[in-house]
């Protein structure tokens, strides 16, 4: 083997420890900021929480969507797992209601994830893939619950999106003053989903329209920037 071959087979230089450390600090700070203030919090506030310049944050995460995806990938995995667990329940209605309670509890526990469930992030492909997997599971879950006769026939998958939007409003409005208020709202909603229906529902929103509603513009000042300093 020639010296040139030896050089080409050598392992790549490891990422500098300070870069890895900064990335970890940014993720921890973002989890704190988004969990406290929701996704309306700016990238500048994440930089302040981290104790680094904003250029360092953008060097690691060129867009806010990239940072959100990195922070909440584990939460989205847990959300998808909740759907899978519900599908394994031998009682479809119990699985359906258990999923709703679990997902809404995740919203109540984390303001940032409460926002994530009511938004969509087209460029965060891995996270959106998990969301789509969860959605497909929910469709099956709804079909199973309807087959038992316990879930009203006019229930639509978009109703779960509306439920998350409503739950987000309650969680944000009540905050620490009434932190368990969401539980009553969710219980009321579950009872309204159960058959027999007392009256027909208005038409559900068009799926494309609801998707557009879930799209959110990145807040001003959170566009990608050219890094100005080393990370």
C-alpha positions as CSV (number, residue, x, y, z in Angstrom):
1,X,0.0,0.0,0.0
2,X,1.5,3.4,-1.0
3,X,1.7,6.3,1.4
4,X,-0.9,8.0,-0.7
5,X,-3.3,5.1,-0.2
6,X,-2.6,5.2,3.5
7,X,-3.5,8.9,3.6
8,X,-6.8,8.3,1.6
9,X,-7.9,5.6,4.0
10,X,-7.2,7.6,7.1
11,X,-10.4,8.5,9.1
12,X,-11.7,12.0,8.7
13,X,-10.8,14.6,11.2
14,X,-13.3,14.6,14.1
15,X,-15.5,17.6,14.5
16,X,-13.9,20.1,16.9
17,X,-15.1,19.6,20.4
18,X,-16.0,23.2,20.8
19,X,-18.3,23.1,17.8
20,X,-20.1,20.0,19.2
21,X,-20.3,21.7,22.6
22,X,-21.8,24.9,21.0
23,X,-24.3,22.9,19.1
24,X,-25.4,21.1,22.2
25,X,-25.7,24.3,24.2
26,X,-27.8,25.9,21.4
27,X,-30.1,22.9,21.4
28,X,-30.5,22.9,25.2
29,X,-31.2,26.7,25.1
30,X,-33.7,26.4,22.3
31,X,-35.5,23.7,24.1
32,X,-35.8,25.9,27.2
33,X,-36.8,29.0,25.2
34,X,-39.3,27.3,22.9
35,X,-40.7,25.2,25.8
36,X,-41.3,28.4,27.8
37,X,-42.3,30.9,25.1
38,X,-43.4,28.7,22.2
39,X,-42.2,29.0,18.6
40,X,-42.8,32.7,18.5
41,X,-39.6,33.1,20.3
42,X,-36.8,34.5,18.1
43,X,-33.5,33.1,17.2
44,X,-31.9,36.1,18.9
45,X,-33.6,35.0,22.2
46,X,-32.1,31.5,21.7
47,X,-28.7,33.1,21.2
48,X,-29.0,35.1,24.4
49,X,-30.1,32.0,26.3
50,X,-27.1,30.2,25.0
51,X,-24.6,33.0,25.6
52,X,-23.3,33.1,22.1
53,X,-23.6,35.5,19.2
54,X,-26.6,35.0,16.9
55,X,-24.2,34.3,14.0
56,X,-23.0,31.2,15.9
57,X,-26.6,30.0,16.1
58,X,-27.1,30.5,12.4
59,X,-23.9,28.8,11.6
60,X,-25.2,25.6,13.2
61,X,-28.9,26.1,12.2
62,X,-29.2,28.2,9.0
63,X,-33.0,28.5,9.4
64,X,-35.4,28.5,12.3
65,X,-37.1,25.4,10.8
66,X,-33.8,23.5,11.0
67,X,-33.5,24.4,14.7
68,X,-37.1,23.5,15.4
69,X,-36.6,20.1,13.7
70,X,-33.5,19.4,15.7
71,X,-35.1,20.4,19.0
72,X,-38.3,18.5,18.6
73,X,-37.4,15.4,16.7
74,X,-37.6,13.3,19.8
75,X,-41.0,14.8,20.7
76,X,-42.3,14.0,17.2
77,X,-41.0,10.5,17.6
78,X,-42.9,10.2,20.9
79,X,-46.0,11.6,19.2
80,X,-45.8,9.0,16.4
81,X,-45.2,6.3,19.0
82,X,-48.4,7.4,20.8
83,X,-50.3,6.7,17.6
84,X,-48.6,3.3,17.2
85,X,-49.5,2.4,20.8
86,X,-53.1,3.4,20.3
87,X,-53.3,1.1,17.2
88,X,-52.1,-1.8,19.4
89,X,-54.9,-1.4,21.9
90,X,-57.4,-4.2,21.5
91,X,-60.2,-1.7,22.3
92,X,-60.3,0.7,19.3
93,X,-62.3,3.4,21.1
94,X,-60.0,3.2,24.2
95,X,-57.0,3.5,21.9
96,X,-58.5,6.4,20.1
97,X,-59.3,8.4,23.2
98,X,-56.1,7.4,24.8
99,X,-54.2,8.8,21.9
100,X,-56.1,12.1,22.1
101,X,-55.3,12.4,25.8
102,X,-51.6,11.6,25.3
103,X,-51.1,14.0,22.4
104,X,-52.9,16.8,24.2
105,X,-50.9,16.2,27.4
106,X,-47.7,16.6,25.2
107,X,-49.0,20.0,24.2
108,X,-49.7,21.0,27.7
109,X,-46.3,20.0,28.9
110,X,-44.3,21.9,26.3
111,X,-45.4,25.2,24.7
112,X,-43.0,24.7,21.8
113,X,-44.4,21.3,20.9
114,X,-47.9,22.6,21.4
115,X,-47.1,24.9,18.4
116,X,-45.4,22.2,16.4
117,X,-48.6,20.1,16.4
118,X,-50.5,23.0,14.8
119,X,-47.9,24.0,12.2
120,X,-46.1,22.3,9.3
121,X,-42.5,22.7,8.3
122,X,-42.0,21.7,4.7
123,X,-38.2,21.9,4.7
124,X,-37.9,19.8,7.9
125,X,-38.2,16.6,5.9
126,X,-37.4,14.0,8.6
127,X,-39.8,15.6,11.1
128,X,-42.6,15.9,8.5
129,X,-42.0,12.3,7.5
130,X,-42.7,11.2,11.1
131,X,-45.8,13.5,11.2
132,X,-47.1,11.9,8.0
133,X,-46.5,8.5,9.4
134,X,-48.5,9.5,12.5
135,X,-51.2,10.9,10.3
136,X,-51.6,7.7,8.4
137,X,-51.8,5.8,11.7
138,X,-54.5,8.2,12.9
139,X,-56.5,7.6,9.8
140,X,-56.4,3.8,10.6
141,X,-57.2,4.6,14.2
142,X,-60.3,6.6,13.2
143,X,-61.5,3.8,10.9
144,X,-61.2,1.2,13.7
145,X,-63.0,3.4,16.2
146,X,-65.8,4.0,13.7
147,X,-66.1,0.3,12.9
148,X,-67.0,-0.3,16.6
149,X,-69.9,2.2,16.4
150,X,-68.4,4.3,19.2
151,X,-67.0,7.2,17.0
152,X,-69.5,9.3,15.1
153,X,-69.5,8.6,11.4
154,X,-69.0,12.3,10.3
155,X,-65.7,12.6,12.3
156,X,-62.9,13.6,9.9
157,X,-59.1,13.4,10.5
158,X,-59.0,17.2,10.2
159,X,-61.0,17.3,13.4
160,X,-57.9,16.2,15.3
161,X,-56.0,19.1,13.8
162,X,-58.7,21.5,15.0
163,X,-58.6,19.8,18.4
164,X,-54.9,20.5,18.7
165,X,-55.5,24.1,17.7
166,X,-58.2,24.5,20.3
167,X,-56.1,22.8,22.9
168,X,-53.2,25.1,22.1
169,X,-55.4,28.1,22.7
170,X,-56.5,26.8,26.1
171,X,-53.0,26.0,27.1
172,X,-51.7,29.4,26.1
173,X,-54.7,31.3,27.7
174,X,-54.7,29.5,31.0
175,X,-51.0,29.0,31.5
176,X,-49.9,28.5,35.1
177,X,-53.1,30.0,36.4
178,X,-55.2,27.0,35.5
179,X,-52.7,24.4,34.1
180,X,-55.2,21.5,34.0
181,X,-58.0,23.4,32.2
182,X,-57.1,21.6,29.0
183,X,-58.1,18.3,30.5
184,X,-61.7,19.4,30.8
185,X,-61.8,20.8,27.3
186,X,-60.4,17.5,25.9
187,X,-62.9,15.5,27.9
188,X,-65.7,17.6,26.5
189,X,-64.4,17.2,23.0
190,X,-64.1,13.4,23.4
191,X,-67.7,13.2,24.5
192,X,-68.8,15.2,21.5
193,X,-67.0,12.7,19.2
194,X,-68.9,9.7,20.6
195,X,-71.8,8.2,18.7
196,X,-74.7,8.5,18.5
197,X,-74.3,12.1,17.2
198,X,-76.9,14.5,18.6
199,X,-76.9,16.6,15.4
200,X,-74.9,16.8,12.1
201,X,-71.7,18.8,12.1
202,X,-70.9,21.7,9.7
203,X,-68.6,20.7,6.8
204,X,-65.0,20.1,7.8
205,X,-62.5,22.5,6.3
206,X,-60.9,21.6,3.0
207,X,-57.7,19.7,3.7
208,X,-55.6,22.1,1.5
209,X,-57.1,25.1,3.4
210,X,-56.2,23.5,6.7
211,X,-52.7,22.8,5.5
212,X,-52.3,26.4,4.5
213,X,-53.5,27.4,7.9
214,X,-50.7,25.2,9.4
215,X,-48.0,27.0,7.4
216,X,-46.5,29.8,9.4
217,X,-44.1,32.5,8.1
218,X,-40.8,32.6,9.9
219,X,-41.0,35.7,12.3
220,X,-39.1,38.8,11.1
221,X,-35.4,38.6,11.9
222,X,-35.3,34.8,11.8
223,X,-34.2,34.5,8.2
224,X,-31.0,32.7,7.5
225,X,-27.9,34.9,7.9
226,X,-24.4,34.6,6.7
227,X,-22.2,33.6,9.6
228,X,-20.0,36.4,10.9
229,X,-17.9,34.5,13.4
230,X,-16.4,31.1,14.1
231,X,-18.5,28.6,16.1
